[in-house]
């Protein structure tokens, strides 16, 4: 039963994250991103919890997949790309005054909910 709950939660939260993320990508307005942020954040937390449950329930299968060299290399490349993307994002800073204004606007938008 736990596998089924984890799978359904993972699937629904993936759809929510994907659709909200794509909408924020297509509608390139900070106000819209702030508007969608609560949905994206809530389902992101659910997705992480479901992914942890899914990985723990299927750990042996995951290890079996990683024994295939091409899959292990592919996973390593994806992990390296993730680290590189985080590195670029962390070093691309927002000017402090603009960051304060954006943070205040986001806090006000979330408080209005």
MARTOR-282334 format. One record per residue: x, y, z of N, C-alpha, C in turn; residue number from 1. Coordinates in steps of 0.001 Angstrom, whole numbers. Layout:
% MARTOR-282334
<n.xx = X	n.yy = Y	n.zz = Z	ca.xx = X	ca.yy = Y	ca.zz = Z	c.xx = X	c.yy = Y	c.zz = Z	i = NUM>
...
END
This chain:
% MARTOR-282334
<n.xx = 828	n.yy = -1202	n.zz = 0	ca.xx = 0	ca.yy = 0	ca.zz = 0	c.xx = 868	c.yy = 1260	c.zz = 0	i = 1>
<n.xx = 1975	n.yy = 1224	n.zz = 773	ca.xx = 2850	ca.yy = 2402	ca.zz = 839	c.xx = 3466	c.yy = 2714	c.zz = -522	i = 2>
<n.xx = 3813	n.yy = 1674	n.zz = -1287	ca.xx = 4358	ca.yy = 1894	ca.zz = -2634	c.xx = 3348	c.yy = 2618	c.zz = -3516	i = 3>
<n.xx = 2091	n.yy = 2216	n.zz = -3417	ca.xx = 1046	ca.yy = 2836	ca.zz = -4236	c.xx = 848	c.yy = 4298	c.zz = -3857	i = 4>
<n.xx = 830	n.yy = 4580	n.zz = -2558	ca.xx = 670	ca.yy = 5966	ca.zz = -2092	c.xx = 1861	c.yy = 6814	c.zz = -2537	i = 5>
<n.xx = 3070	n.yy = 6272	n.zz = -2382	ca.xx = 4271	ca.yy = 7008	ca.zz = -2801	c.xx = 4248	c.yy = 7262	c.zz = -4301	i = 6>
<n.xx = 3845	n.yy = 6255	n.zz = -5084	ca.xx = 3821	ca.yy = 6404	ca.zz = -6539	c.xx = 2806	c.yy = 7450	c.zz = -6986	i = 7>
<n.xx = 1611	n.yy = 7418	n.zz = -6409	ca.xx = 582	ca.yy = 8388	ca.zz = -6788	c.xx = 991	c.yy = 9791	c.zz = -6354	i = 8>
<n.xx = 1521	n.yy = 9926	n.zz = -5139	ca.xx = 1973	ca.yy = 11237	ca.zz = -4654	c.xx = 3091	c.yy = 11772	c.zz = -5540	i = 9>
<n.xx = 4018	n.yy = 10900	n.zz = -5907	ca.xx = 5124	ca.yy = 11303	ca.zz = -6778	c.xx = 4605	c.yy = 11734	c.zz = -8144	i = 10>
<n.xx = 3665	n.yy = 10989	n.zz = -8702	ca.xx = 3121	ca.yy = 11326	ca.zz = -10018	c.xx = 2371	c.yy = 12661	c.zz = -10001	i = 11>
<n.xx = 1491	n.yy = 12853	n.zz = -9019	ca.xx = 708	ca.yy = 14095	ca.zz = -8963	c.xx = 1608	c.yy = 15291	c.zz = -8673	i = 12>
<n.xx = 2550	n.yy = 15121	n.zz = -7748	ca.xx = 3440	ca.yy = 16245	ca.zz = -7437	c.xx = 4359	c.yy = 16558	c.zz = -8621	i = 13>
<n.xx = 4751	n.yy = 15531	n.zz = -9384	ca.xx = 5546	ca.yy = 15788	ca.zz = -10593	c.xx = 4746	c.yy = 16619	c.zz = -11584	i = 14>
<n.xx = 3484	n.yy = 16254	n.zz = -11802	ca.xx = 2639	ca.yy = 17019	ca.zz = -12733	c.xx = 2499	c.yy = 18460	c.zz = -12249	i = 15>
<n.xx = 2278	n.yy = 18645	n.zz = -10951	ca.xx = 2144	ca.yy = 19998	ca.zz = -10395	c.xx = 3437	c.yy = 20793	c.zz = -10562	i = 16>
<n.xx = 4575	n.yy = 20172	n.zz = -10249	ca.xx = 5861	ca.yy = 20863	ca.zz = -10380	c.xx = 6167	c.yy = 21181	c.zz = -11844	i = 17>
<n.xx = 5911	n.yy = 20208	n.zz = -12713	ca.xx = 6196	ca.yy = 20413	ca.zz = -14132	c.xx = 5323	c.yy = 21507	c.zz = -14731	i = 18>
<n.xx = 4021	n.yy = 21459	n.zz = -14446	ca.xx = 3134	ca.yy = 22461	ca.zz = -15040	c.xx = 3377	c.yy = 23851	c.zz = -14463	i = 19>
<n.xx = 3559	n.yy = 23941	n.zz = -13149	ca.xx = 3812	ca.yy = 25271	ca.zz = -12571	c.xx = 5168	c.yy = 25802	c.zz = -13036	i = 20>
<n.xx = 6163	n.yy = 24928	n.zz = -13107	ca.xx = 7482	ca.yy = 25353	ca.zz = -13592	c.xx = 7448	c.yy = 25791	c.zz = -15044	i = 21>
<n.xx = 6745	n.yy = 25040	n.zz = -15889	ca.xx = 6628	ca.yy = 25425	ca.zz = -17298	c.xx = 5860	c.yy = 26736	c.zz = -17453	i = 22>
<n.xx = 4806	n.yy = 26914	n.zz = -16658	ca.xx = 4066	ca.yy = 28177	ca.zz = -16725	c.xx = 4968	c.yy = 29346	c.zz = -16340	i = 23>
<n.xx = 5782	n.yy = 29167	n.zz = -15285	ca.xx = 6682	ca.yy = 30245	ca.zz = -14867	c.xx = 7753	c.yy = 30497	c.zz = -15927	i = 24>
<n.xx = 8134	n.yy = 29447	n.zz = -16655	ca.xx = 9129	ca.yy = 29582	ca.zz = -17723	c.xx = 8544	c.yy = 30332	c.zz = -18913	i = 25>
<n.xx = 7300	n.yy = 30021	n.zz = -19268	ca.xx = 6658	ca.yy = 30629	ca.zz = -20432	c.xx = 6188	c.yy = 32052	c.zz = -20123	i = 26>
<n.xx = 5558	n.yy = 32239	n.zz = -18975	ca.xx = 5074	ca.yy = 33566	ca.zz = -18570	c.xx = 6212	c.yy = 34206	c.zz = -17774	i = 27>
<n.xx = 7053	n.yy = 34919	n.zz = -18454	ca.xx = 8261	ca.yy = 35465	ca.zz = -17831	c.xx = 7995	c.yy = 36802	c.zz = -17147	i = 28>
<n.xx = 7121	n.yy = 36759	n.zz = -16154	ca.xx = 6847	ca.yy = 37942	ca.zz = -15344	c.xx = 7104	c.yy = 37577	c.zz = -13893	i = 29>
<n.xx = 7952	n.yy = 38336	n.zz = -13207	ca.xx = 8204	ca.yy = 38050	ca.zz = -11795	c.xx = 6921	c.yy = 38002	c.zz = -10961	i = 30>
<n.xx = 5939	n.yy = 38823	n.zz = -11294	ca.xx = 4688	ca.yy = 38811	ca.zz = -10528	c.xx = 3988	c.yy = 37461	c.zz = -10676	i = 31>
<n.xx = 4028	n.yy = 36870	n.zz = -11855	ca.xx = 3409	ca.yy = 35566	ca.zz = -12063	c.xx = 4202	c.yy = 34479	c.zz = -11332	i = 32>
<n.xx = 5521	n.yy = 34588	n.zz = -11348	ca.xx = 6357	ca.yy = 33621	ca.zz = -10630	c.xx = 6032	c.yy = 33661	c.zz = -9139	i = 33>
<n.xx = 5892	n.yy = 34857	n.zz = -8586	ca.xx = 5542	ca.yy = 34993	ca.zz = -7174	c.xx = 4153	c.yy = 34417	c.zz = -6921	i = 34>
<n.xx = 3233	n.yy = 34636	n.zz = -7853	ca.xx = 1868	ca.yy = 34117	ca.zz = -7724	c.xx = 1871	c.yy = 32587	c.zz = -7711	i = 35>
<n.xx = 2700	n.yy = 31954	n.zz = -8536	ca.xx = 2747	ca.yy = 30492	ca.zz = -8642	c.xx = 3631	c.yy = 29857	c.zz = -7568	i = 36>
<n.xx = 4424	n.yy = 30640	n.zz = -6888	ca.xx = 5401	ca.yy = 30115	ca.zz = -5936	c.xx = 4793	c.yy = 29219	c.zz = -4858	i = 37>
<n.xx = 3663	n.yy = 29568	n.zz = -4232	ca.xx = 3112	ca.yy = 28671	ca.zz = -3207	c.xx = 2754	c.yy = 27283	c.zz = -3739	i = 38>
<n.xx = 2217	n.yy = 27216	n.zz = -4948	ca.xx = 1890	ca.yy = 25919	ca.zz = -5552	c.xx = 3165	c.yy = 25129	c.zz = -5794	i = 39>
<n.xx = 4128	n.yy = 25785	n.zz = -6416	ca.xx = 5396	ca.yy = 25132	ca.zz = -6764	c.xx = 6126	c.yy = 24651	c.zz = -5506	i = 40>
<n.xx = 6139	n.yy = 25485	n.zz = -4483	ca.xx = 6834	ca.yy = 25148	ca.zz = -3243	c.xx = 6138	c.yy = 24002	c.zz = -2503	i = 41>
<n.xx = 4832	n.yy = 24056	n.zz = -2387	ca.xx = 4081	ca.yy = 23021	ca.zz = -1672	c.xx = 4242	c.yy = 21655	c.zz = -2338	i = 42>
<n.xx = 4047	n.yy = 21617	n.zz = -3652	ca.xx = 4173	ca.yy = 20341	ca.zz = -4341	c.xx = 5629	c.yy = 19908	c.zz = -4470	i = 43>
<n.xx = 6557	n.yy = 20858	n.zz = -4386	ca.xx = 7971	ca.yy = 20489	ca.zz = -4343	c.xx = 8304	c.yy = 19723	c.zz = -3077	i = 44>
<n.xx = 7755	n.yy = 20173	n.zz = -1960	ca.xx = 7972	ca.yy = 19472	ca.zz = -683	c.xx = 7339	c.yy = 18082	c.zz = -732	i = 45>
<n.xx = 6110	n.yy = 18002	n.zz = -1256	ca.xx = 5456	ca.yy = 16700	ca.zz = -1402	c.xx = 6262	c.yy = 15776	c.zz = -2319	i = 46>
<n.xx = 6807	n.yy = 16342	n.zz = -3380	ca.xx = 7580	ca.yy = 15541	ca.zz = -4332	c.xx = 8844	c.yy = 14996	c.zz = -3684	i = 47>
<n.xx = 9509	n.yy = 15802	n.zz = -2886	ca.xx = 10712	ca.yy = 15339	ca.zz = -2189	c.xx = 10367	c.yy = 14205	c.zz = -1233	i = 48>
<n.xx = 9291	n.yy = 14369	n.zz = -468	ca.xx = 8885	ca.yy = 13319	ca.zz = 474	c.xx = 8528	c.yy = 12034	c.zz = -265	i = 49>
<n.xx = 7776	n.yy = 12165	n.zz = -1358	ca.xx = 7389	ca.yy = 10986	ca.zz = -2133	c.xx = 8604	c.yy = 10340	c.zz = -2796	i = 50>
<n.xx = 9539	n.yy = 11145	n.zz = -3266	ca.xx = 10748	ca.yy = 10592	ca.zz = -3893	c.xx = 11591	c.yy = 9832	c.zz = -2876	i = 51>
<n.xx = 11697	n.yy = 10370	n.zz = -1665	ca.xx = 12444	ca.yy = 9668	ca.zz = -613	c.xx = 11776	c.yy = 8333	c.zz = -307	i = 52>
<n.xx = 10446	n.yy = 8352	n.zz = -186	ca.xx = 9718	ca.yy = 7103	ca.zz = 67	c.xx = 9916	c.yy = 6128	c.zz = -1090	i = 53>
<n.xx = 9795	n.yy = 6625	n.zz = -2305	ca.xx = 9952	ca.yy = 5778	ca.zz = -3493	c.xx = 11358	c.yy = 5171	c.zz = -3562	i = 54>
<n.xx = 12366	n.yy = 5995	n.zz = -3312	ca.xx = 13745	ca.yy = 5495	ca.zz = -3355	c.xx = 14010	c.yy = 4475	c.zz = -2255	i = 55>
<n.xx = 13485	n.yy = 4734	n.zz = -1073	ca.xx = 13720	ca.yy = 3783	ca.zz = 15	c.xx = 12981	c.yy = 2465	c.zz = -223	i = 56>
<n.xx = 11793	n.yy = 2535	n.zz = -816	ca.xx = 11033	ca.yy = 1320	ca.zz = -1098	c.xx = 11590	c.yy = 532	c.zz = -2288	i = 57>
<n.xx = 12351	n.yy = 1190	n.zz = -3139	ca.xx = 12872	ca.yy = 560	ca.zz = -4353	c.xx = 14390	c.yy = 627	c.zz = -4436	i = 58>
<n.xx = 15057	n.yy = 676	n.zz = -3294	ca.xx = 16501	ca.yy = 887	ca.zz = -3252	c.xx = 17268	c.yy = -222	c.zz = -3980	i = 59>
<n.xx = 16883	n.yy = -1447	n.zz = -3765	ca.xx = 17590	ca.yy = -2567	ca.zz = -4415	c.xx = 17473	c.yy = -2503	c.zz = -5932	i = 60>
<n.xx = 16304	n.yy = -2152	n.zz = -6419	ca.xx = 16119	ca.yy = -2022	ca.zz = -7868	c.xx = 17001	c.yy = -908	c.zz = -8423	i = 61>
<n.xx = 17089	n.yy = 206	n.zz = -7699	ca.xx = 17928	ca.yy = 1317	ca.zz = -8132	c.xx = 19386	c.yy = 881	c.zz = -8209	i = 62>
<n.xx = 19846	n.yy = 156	n.zz = -7195	ca.xx = 21228	ca.yy = -338	ca.zz = -7224	c.xx = 21459	c.yy = -1281	c.zz = -8402	i = 63>
<n.xx = 20476	n.yy = -2099	n.zz = -8699	ca.xx = 20593	ca.yy = -3003	ca.zz = -9849	c.xx = 20708	c.yy = -2215	c.zz = -11152	i = 64>
<n.xx = 19944	n.yy = -1141	n.zz = -11274	ca.xx = 20029	ca.yy = -294	ca.zz = -12475	c.xx = 21412	c.yy = 333	c.zz = -12602	i = 65>
<n.xx = 21972	n.yy = 750	n.zz = -11476	ca.xx = 23274	ca.yy = 1432	ca.zz = -11508	c.xx = 24435	c.yy = 490	c.zz = -11818	i = 66>
<n.xx = 24197	n.yy = -808	n.zz = -11786	ca.xx = 25246	ca.yy = -1766	ca.zz = -12146	c.xx = 25487	c.yy = -1790	c.zz = -13650	i = 67>
<n.xx = 24539	n.yy = -1274	n.zz = -14410	ca.xx = 24726	ca.yy = -1134	ca.zz = -15857	c.xx = 25602	c.yy = 90	c.zz = -16100	i = 68>
<n.xx = 26734	n.yy = -123	n.zz = -16733	ca.xx = 27730	ca.yy = 945	ca.zz = -16897	c.xx = 27152	c.yy = 2192	c.zz = -17563	i = 69>
<n.xx = 26401	n.yy = 2021	n.zz = -18641	ca.xx = 25874	ca.yy = 3185	ca.zz = -19359	c.xx = 24903	c.yy = 3981	c.zz = -18477	i = 70>
<n.xx = 24129	n.yy = 3286	n.zz = -17661	ca.xx = 23191	ca.yy = 3975	ca.zz = -16758	c.xx = 23966	c.yy = 4731	c.zz = -15680	i = 71>
<n.xx = 25008	n.yy = 4111	n.zz = -15149	ca.xx = 25825	ca.yy = 4763	ca.zz = -14125	c.xx = 26511	c.yy = 6009	c.zz = -14688	i = 72>
<n.xx = 27031	n.yy = 5911	n.zz = -15914	ca.xx = 27684	ca.yy = 7071	ca.zz = -16552	c.xx = 26660	c.yy = 8175	c.zz = -16786	i = 73>
<n.xx = 25495	n.yy = 7801	n.zz = -17303	ca.xx = 24429	ca.yy = 8776	ca.zz = -17541	c.xx = 24044	c.yy = 9484	c.zz = -16240	i = 74>
<n.xx = 23868	n.yy = 8725	n.zz = -15170	ca.xx = 23553	ca.yy = 9314	ca.zz = -13868	c.xx = 24650	c.yy = 10249	c.zz = -13386	i = 75>
<n.xx = 25896	n.yy = 9854	n.zz = -13604	ca.xx = 27021	ca.yy = 10710	ca.zz = -13222	c.xx = 27046	c.yy = 12012	c.zz = -14000	i = 76>
<n.xx = 26753	n.yy = 11936	n.zz = -15302	ca.xx = 26702	ca.yy = 13149	ca.zz = -16138	c.xx = 25584	c.yy = 14071	c.zz = -15662	i = 77>
<n.xx = 24415	n.yy = 13497	n.zz = -15378	ca.xx = 23310	ca.yy = 14322	ca.zz = -14875	c.xx = 23658	c.yy = 14973	c.zz = -13538	i = 78>
<n.xx = 24310	n.yy = 14219	n.zz = -12650	ca.xx = 24716	ca.yy = 14776	ca.zz = -11354	c.xx = 25715	c.yy = 15911	c.zz = -11548	i = 79>
<n.xx = 26657	n.yy = 15743	n.zz = -12468	ca.xx = 27642	ca.yy = 16799	ca.zz = -12743	c.xx = 26961	c.yy = 18040	c.zz = -13306	i = 80>
<n.xx = 25989	n.yy = 17838	n.zz = -14206	ca.xx = 25242	ca.yy = 18982	ca.zz = -14744	c.xx = 24470	c.yy = 19710	c.zz = -13651	i = 81>
<n.xx = 23914	n.yy = 18954	n.zz = -12722	ca.xx = 23186	ca.yy = 19560	ca.zz = -11601	c.xx = 24111	c.yy = 20405	c.zz = -10739	i = 82>
<n.xx = 25280	n.yy = 19869	n.zz = -10419	ca.xx = 26248	ca.yy = 20621	ca.zz = -9607	c.xx = 26680	c.yy = 21887	c.zz = -10357	i = 83>
<n.xx = 26932	n.yy = 21772	n.zz = -11660	ca.xx = 27331	ca.yy = 22937	ca.zz = -12461	c.xx = 26211	c.yy = 23986	c.zz = -12494	i = 84>
<n.xx = 24972	n.yy = 23533	n.zz = -12662	ca.xx = 23844	ca.yy = 24471	ca.zz = -12705	c.xx = 23698	c.yy = 25202	c.zz = -11373	i = 85>
<n.xx = 23848	n.yy = 24469	n.zz = -10265	ca.xx = 23802	ca.yy = 25127	ca.zz = -8956	c.xx = 24946	c.yy = 26128	c.zz = -8810	i = 86>
<n.xx = 26132	n.yy = 25761	n.zz = -9281	ca.xx = 27280	ca.yy = 26664	ca.zz = -9193	c.xx = 27037	c.yy = 27956	c.zz = -9946	i = 87>
<n.xx = 26492	n.yy = 27843	n.zz = -11155	ca.xx = 26193	ca.yy = 29035	ca.zz = -11955	c.xx = 25129	c.yy = 29874	c.zz = -11254	i = 88>
<n.xx = 24072	n.yy = 29233	n.zz = -10765	ca.xx = 22975	ca.yy = 29965	ca.zz = -10125	c.xx = 23439	c.yy = 30678	c.zz = -8861	i = 89>
<n.xx = 24266	n.yy = 30021	n.zz = -8060	ca.xx = 24726	ca.yy = 30614	ca.zz = -6805	c.xx = 25626	c.yy = 31820	c.zz = -7059	i = 90>
<n.xx = 26411	n.yy = 31778	n.zz = -8128	ca.xx = 27330	ca.yy = 32876	ca.zz = -8408	c.xx = 26706	c.yy = 34006	c.zz = -9221	i = 91>
<n.xx = 25470	n.yy = 33827	n.zz = -9655	ca.xx = 24761	ca.yy = 34883	ca.zz = -10390	c.xx = 23857	c.yy = 35597	c.zz = -9389	i = 92>
<n.xx = 24403	n.yy = 36598	n.zz = -8729	ca.xx = 23681	ca.yy = 37249	ca.zz = -7643	c.xx = 22760	c.yy = 38354	c.zz = -8158	i = 93>
<n.xx = 21743	n.yy = 38626	n.zz = -7360	ca.xx = 20815	ca.yy = 39719	ca.zz = -7621	c.xx = 21306	c.yy = 40908	c.zz = -6798	i = 94>
<n.xx = 21320	n.yy = 42113	n.zz = -7359	ca.xx = 21741	ca.yy = 43280	ca.zz = -6578	c.xx = 20950	c.yy = 43365	c.zz = -5268	i = 95>
<n.xx = 21631	n.yy = 43690	n.zz = -4153	ca.xx = 20989	ca.yy = 43653	ca.zz = -2829	c.xx = 19682	c.yy = 44438	c.zz = -2722	i = 96>
<n.xx = 19620	n.yy = 45641	n.zz = -3265	ca.xx = 18392	ca.yy = 46443	ca.zz = -3145	c.xx = 17250	c.yy = 45788	c.zz = -3919	i = 97>
<n.xx = 17532	n.yy = 45291	n.zz = -5099	ca.xx = 16512	ca.yy = 44612	ca.zz = -5891	c.xx = 16064	c.yy = 43330	c.zz = -5187	i = 98>
<n.xx = 16998	n.yy = 42612	n.zz = -4594	ca.xx = 16668	ca.yy = 41384	ca.zz = -3859	c.xx = 15735	c.yy = 41701	c.zz = -2687	i = 99>
<n.xx = 16001	n.yy = 42787	n.zz = -1966	ca.xx = 15131	ca.yy = 43176	ca.zz = -847	c.xx = 13711	c.yy = 43479	c.zz = -1338	i = 100>
<n.xx = 13617	n.yy = 44204	n.zz = -2449	ca.xx = 12298	ca.yy = 44534	ca.zz = -2999	c.xx = 11556	c.yy = 43269	c.zz = -3440	i = 101>
<n.xx = 12266	n.yy = 42364	n.zz = -4091	ca.xx = 11649	ca.yy = 41120	ca.zz = -4551	c.xx = 11198	c.yy = 40259	c.zz = -3370	i = 102>
<n.xx = 12034	n.yy = 40167	n.zz = -2346	ca.xx = 11693	ca.yy = 39384	ca.zz = -1156	c.xx = 10481	c.yy = 39977	c.zz = -441	i = 103>
<n.xx = 10419	n.yy = 41309	n.zz = -362	ca.xx = 9289	ca.yy = 41964	ca.zz = 289	c.xx = 8008	c.yy = 41727	c.zz = -524	i = 104>
<n.xx = 8103	n.yy = 41808	n.zz = -1833	ca.xx = 6930	ca.yy = 41575	ca.zz = -2684	c.xx = 6446	c.yy = 40129	c.zz = -2543	i = 105>
<n.xx = 7371	n.yy = 39192	n.zz = -2521	ca.xx = 7009	ca.yy = 37768	ca.zz = -2379	c.xx = 6366	c.yy = 37514	c.zz = -1030	i = 106>
<n.xx = 6920	n.yy = 38094	n.zz = 15	ca.xx = 6353	ca.yy = 37914	ca.zz = 1354	c.xx = 4944	c.yy = 38506	c.zz = 1421	i = 107>
<n.xx = 4758	n.yy = 39657	n.zz = 814	ca.xx = 3421	ca.yy = 40293	ca.zz = 806	c.xx = 2435	c.yy = 39451	c.zz = 2	i = 108>
<n.xx = 2864	n.yy = 38923	n.zz = -1129	ca.xx = 1970	ca.yy = 38095	ca.zz = -1955	c.xx = 1576	c.yy = 36815	c.zz = -1232	i = 109>
<n.xx = 2497	n.yy = 36195	n.zz = -534	ca.xx = 2187	ca.yy = 34969	ca.zz = 199	c.xx = 1342	c.yy = 35253	c.zz = 1441	i = 110>
<n.xx = 1497	n.yy = 36431	n.zz = 2034	ca.xx = 699	ca.yy = 36798	ca.zz = 3209	c.xx = -741	c.yy = 37066	c.zz = 2824	i = 111>
<n.xx = -988	n.yy = 37468	n.zz = 1581	ca.xx = -2354	ca.yy = 37765	ca.zz = 1118	c.xx = -3178	c.yy = 36499	c.zz = 911	i = 112>
<n.xx = -2541	n.yy = 35323	n.zz = 933	ca.xx = -3262	ca.yy = 34056	ca.zz = 686	c.xx = -4154	c.yy = 33683	c.zz = 1801	i = 113>
END
